[in-house]
Amino acid sequence: MTRTTPPRPWDVASVFPALAGMARTATRLHPSPGDPTVHESSVGGPLLWPTDEAWPVCADDHHPHRLTTLEDVRTLRRILTQAWQRPRPPRTNLLTPDEQAVVDRIHAGHDPSLLPAEPLPLIALAQLYARDVPDLPCPDGTDMLQVLWCPFAEIEDSPSAVHLRWRQSGSVRDVLADPPAPDFVGLDDYVPAPCVLHPERVVEYPAAHELDHALTERVYAWEKEQQQGEGQGLSYRGDLSVAPGWKVGGWSAPWTFCDPMEVRCDCGAPVEPLLTVDSSEWDGESTGWRPVEDRDETGRPPYPDWDCPTMVTVGRGYTLQVYRCTVSYGHPPVTTLQ
Ligand SMILES: [Zn+2]
């Protein structure tokens, strides 16, 4: 099923002509739980990876408080999904005693000292075919991007925790059927649930921190006027500028828990937003971007969260912004929590 973002309640570029030249397109990925193949675009799905190419690893130090495993994360999610789907008479526990025992064992986790010292294989985060994602930049001779990451808390500002691999899909002859996987993961929330994508192109305007001060003041003054009039509850940040959720291209996410920082590649060149990994597809402030197909919650169990089909939560519900160097596709991505 396709996903359709409702039209913006205001054409903000007609109110502020200075914004018109700053319009950018972004491709919202609209992930939904599924069973993608290597030949499809996905989040958390299998990668079209040649057998003769080394699988990327993370060589950083990890300091987890607790360890779990990919299998345990998947088992826990399966048990909870099944439990929430069952009809449940009043005063009945959500879980059966057997399920509870498994869940307790998984929650206890493993001792962090078990983590091997050698580099850890990364896990698939996203696979994006250019044919599906109009805003995906690709170097000449390539038609897809694969993104892998390391499911530990040290994901930000780490040189090897997020890995980008552009490739030409037609050149992959033998596909790696059973890729390496880490023995342990540090955070359940960094294990993406397999999702198919329903890409949709939208127009964005910069978050307030990217505008000059005078324009920001005018935008906020106008916003206040609207909120006192017909456009009650309308906000530039939530409704009119940057789309929430997983997306490619467009403008970078607003900074939420810290002051905006200037982001540059290690080589000194400017960067541009490549992939936005968001902790929800919409939230209380950005419900105006919720697709029309996702509005009816009738009969839907509370688990998994409808606004978080990927089951990925970064930081305390922040956004991981993956930037690419504008000078070289070969430079490692810059990643910031925003
Ligand atoms: Zn660079």
Residues whose N, C-alpha, C, O or C-beta is under 5 A from the ligand:
A	BS01	ZN	C265 C267 A269 C325 V327 S328 H331
